[in-house]
Amino acid sequence: MRELEDGVLVAAVAGEPSLVEFGLRSARQMVDVWPKSRLPLDWKGSSIWLTGLEERIADPSVLSGVVEQQISFHKLVKDPTV
């Protein structure tokens, strides 16, 4: 499920609404057939996960902040001299 989640979140940050909708449709289709053994240990149910995903994509500025934090944390800032 994390793979689907990442795809939707990346599309939201990139400002690609058609990809966001495609990702959400895929997530809704896959959520009930995903192997239980591959679900996260903290899985609380498909409706909770989908609602949380929809809430996170509702404000792309929050997602952009997360991306900026991760870039900084992992020291992925491009060297301006390159």
VENWO-V637425 format. One record per residue. RES is the residue in one letter. PHI is phi as a letter, one per 30 degrees, with the letter a starting at -180 (none if undefined). Layout:
((RES PHI) (RES PHI))
This chain:
((M none) (R d) (E d) (L d) (E e) (D d) (G d) (V d) (L d) (V d) (A d) (A d) (V d) (A d) (G i) (E c) (P d) (S d) (L d) (V d) (E d) (F d) (G d) (L d) (R d) (S d) (A d) (R d) (Q d) (M d) (V e) (D c) (V c) (W d) (P e) (K e) (S d) (R c) (L d) (P e) (L d) (D c) (W d) (K c) (G k) (S d) (S d) (I d) (W d) (L d) (T d) (G d) (L d) (E d) (E d) (R d) (I d) (A d) (D b) (P e) (S d) (V d) (L d) (S d) (G d) (V d) (V d) (E d) (Q d) (Q d) (I d) (S d) (F e) (H c) (K h) (L c) (V d) (K d) (D d) (P d) (T d) (V d))
